[in-house]
Amino acid sequence: MDVVESDVDIKTPDGTADSYFVHPAKGKHPGVLVWTDIMGLRPAFRQLGRRLAEQGYSVLVPNPFYRKQKSPVVQPGKGMDDPATRQQLMGLMGSLSPQTHVTDAHAFIPWLDAQAS
């Protein structure tokens, strides 16, 4: 299935979340909100979103760390085995809480529902 990919900015009560949105090129499809792991929005999650869209879903993958830093938050080739990267990610993770997830969901789901796809 042909898909359309775009980087989008979504307004939330806490700022603007840089995000990745991908959907089938034609028609209206079920929405999927993908929460990333600690390494945030990166090529692996863009690929996951693209695969889901190719199967008939409209997929939003937000950067969970938008309050602190735009994506990507990890340099290509770096991972949790790198001490500096691990320290950076643990600091970013401290900016998240159950409440930030609820706040974000209340912004992301209506945005996703409002899309024509």
Secondary structure, DSSP 8 states (H G I E B T S, - for coil): --EEEEEEEEEETTEEEEEEEEEESSS---EEE----TT-S-HHHHHHHHHHHHTT-EEEEE-TTTTT--S--S-TT--TTSHHHHHHHHHHHTT--HHHHHHHHHHHHHHHHTS--
